[in-house]
Amino acid sequence: MSEMKKDEIAEDQAQIDEEFEDVLTESVDEVAALRAERDELRDRFMRALADAENIRKRGERDRREAEQYGGSKLARDLLPVYDALRRALDAAGEEQRSMAGGLIEGVELTLRELLNVFGRHGIEAIAPAVGDRFDPQHHEAMFEAPVPGTVAGDIIQVMDEGFMLHERLLRPAKVGVSSTPKG
């Protein structure tokens, strides 16, 4: 083989090697770009999956809350009915009870049924007693007065019962509180 042929073959081989290196470099760069794109798409997919799960959980929580607390407006609107029935029974003396026993019994039955309905829907009365400690989470102080024999913060009068709807305060109990300091 002639020297010229060998030089041509060597040049051709060098050119082929150079082109192969270029193709190989382009392929490596392409693979790196594809991996980066894959990683970005995987990250976006995982974020979208997490967002979807959060939305599902939030929707479930909202549904539970709507189920539990959706009737709170109606319940608040019924509380004055309860108060009126309770006051009617409290105002009825022995004379009214003997003269209109059936009517008083009907009001008592109506009040009892209202409390049963409240109970079925998770509404419970907060009925503090005189002498209990004032709890600002469940009671509303309507007045303070110094009363001998009491400790500051004791309930001295209950005006209205309060109500809870499951774990939420629907209406605080309205109370009078002692302001007599300890001593």
C-alpha positions in Angstrom: 0.0 0.0 0.0 1.3 3.3 -0.9 2.2 5.9 1.5 -0.4 8.2 0.0 -3.1 5.7 0.5 -2.1 5.3 4.2 -2.2 9.0 4.7 -5.7 9.1 3.1 -6.9 6.3 5.3 -5.4 8.0 8.4 -7.1 11.3 7.4 -10.4 9.5 6.8 -10.0 7.6 10.2 -9.2 10.9 11.9 -12.3 12.5 10.3 -14.4 9.5 11.3 -13.1 9.7 14.9 -13.8 13.4 15.0 -17.3 13.0 13.7 -17.8 10.1 16.1 -16.6 12.3 19.0 -19.0 15.1 17.9 -21.9 12.6 17.6 -21.0 11.0 21.0 -20.7 14.5 22.6 -24.1 15.5 21.1 -25.6 12.2 22.4 -24.2 12.7 25.9 -25.5 16.2 25.9 -28.9 15.0 24.6 -29.1 12.3 27.2 -28.2 14.8 29.9 -30.9 17.2 28.6 -33.4 14.4 28.5 -32.5 13.3 32.1 -32.9 16.9 33.3 -36.3 17.2 31.6 -37.3 13.8 33.0 -36.3 15.0 36.5 -38.2 18.3 36.1 -41.3 16.4 34.9 -41.1 13.9 37.8 -40.8 16.8 40.2 -43.8 18.5 38.7 -45.8 15.2 38.7 -45.0 14.6 42.4 -46.0 18.2 43.3 -49.2 17.8 41.3 -49.9 14.5 43.1 -49.2 16.1 46.5 -51.5 19.0 45.6 -54.3 16.6 44.6 -53.9 14.7 47.9 -54.1 17.9 49.8 -57.2 19.0 47.9 -58.8 15.6 48.6 -58.0 15.9 52.3 -59.2 19.5 52.5 -62.4 18.5 50.7 -63.0 15.6 53.2 -62.4 18.0 56.1 -64.7 20.6 54.7 -67.4 17.9 54.1 -67.1 16.7 57.7 -67.3 20.3 59.0 -70.3 21.1 56.8 -71.9 17.9 58.1 -71.2 18.7 61.7 -71.5 22.5 61.8 -73.7 23.2 58.7 -76.8 23.6 60.9 -75.3 26.1 63.3 -77.3 29.0 62.0 -80.5 27.2 62.4 -79.5 26.0 65.8 -78.7 29.6 66.9 -82.1 30.6 65.6 -83.8 27.9 67.7 -82.1 29.0 71.0 -84.5 31.8 71.7 -87.3 29.3 71.3 -85.6 27.2 74.0 -85.2 30.3 76.2 -88.9 31.2 75.8 -90.1 27.8 76.8 -87.7 27.6 79.7 -88.8 31.1 81.0 -92.5 30.1 80.6 -91.9 27.1 82.8 -89.9 29.1 85.3 -92.6 31.7 85.5 -95.4 29.2 86.1 -96.2 29.2 89.8 -98.2 26.6 91.7 -101.5 28.4 90.9 -100.9 28.3 87.2 -99.8 24.7 87.4 -103.0 23.6 89.2 -105.2 25.6 86.9 -103.5 24.8 83.6 -101.7 21.6 84.3 -102.2 20.2 80.7 -100.8 23.4 79.2 -97.8 23.3 81.5 -97.3 19.6 80.7 -97.4 20.4 77.0 -94.8 23.1 77.3 -92.6 20.7 79.3 -93.0 18.0 76.7 -92.2 20.5 73.9 -89.1 21.6 75.7 -88.0 18.0 76.3 -88.5 17.2 72.6 -86.5 20.3 71.6 -83.7 19.1 73.9 -83.9 15.6 72.3 -83.6 17.1 68.8 -80.7 19.2 70.0 -79.0 16.1 71.3 -79.4 14.1 68.1 -77.7 16.9 66.2 -74.8 17.3 68.7 -76.1 20.4 70.5 -75.5 20.3 74.3 -76.5 22.7 76.9 -73.8 24.5 79.1 -75.6 24.8 82.4 -73.3 26.3 85.0 -74.4 26.4 88.6 -74.1 29.1 91.2 -70.7 28.6 92.8 -68.9 27.2 89.7 -65.8 29.0 88.5 -66.2 31.5 85.6 -64.8 30.0 82.4 -64.4 32.7 79.6 -64.3 29.9 77.0 -67.9 28.9 77.9 -69.4 31.8 79.9 -70.1 35.4 79.2 -70.0 37.7 82.3 -73.0 40.0 82.2 -72.1 41.8 85.4 -69.7 41.6 88.4 -70.8 42.2 92.0 -69.2 41.8 95.4 -71.0 39.0 97.2 -69.9 38.1 100.7 -68.9 34.5 101.1 -67.8 34.1 97.5 -64.4 34.2 95.8 -63.7 36.5 92.9 -64.5 34.6 89.7 -67.3 32.5 91.2 -70.6 32.5 89.3 -73.2 34.1 91.5 -76.2 34.1 89.0 -77.1 32.3 85.8 -79.2 34.3 83.4 -79.2 32.0 80.3 -77.7 28.6 79.6 -75.1 28.3 76.9 -74.8 25.7 74.1 -72.1 23.8 72.3 -72.4 22.3 68.8 -70.0 19.4 69.0 -66.8 21.0 70.1 -67.7 24.6 69.0 -69.3 27.2 71.2 -72.7 28.0 69.8 -73.6 30.5 72.6 -71.9 31.2 75.9 -73.8 30.9 79.1 -74.7 34.3 80.5 -73.7 34.7 84.1 -73.0 37.1 86.9 -69.6 36.9 88.5 -68.4 37.7 92.0 -65.8 40.4 92.3 -65.1 39.9 96.0 -61.4 39.4 96.4 -60.1 36.4 98.3 -59.6 37.1 101.9 
